[in-house]
Amino acid sequence: MIRPDNIRKEILMQLYAVRPLSVTAERIARDARKAGYDFTPHEILNELIFLQDKGLVVRTNNPAGSELLFRIHALGVTYYEEELQ
């Protein structure tokens, strides 16, 4: 698997685990580091936008600030359960 694929898989895994909550790219990067990955927040954000374009992830409003928040979409849940588990 190439690096972007690994990042996308980690993103979907994390968003699936915390659904229906929304999280930042920074939180995903921090939790990925705890799991032994070296993904940067910038890489995570790039792949979140890719997954958003594919309809698997949704960007949500952050009423408390300007950080971008993302959550898994229903299509992302189905994709994760059928393809990645």
Secondary structure, 3 states (H helix, E strand, C coil): CCHHHHHHHHHHHHHHHHCCCCECHHHHHHHHHHCCCCCCHHHHHHHHHHHHHCCCEEEECCCCCCCCEEEECHHHHHHHHHHHC
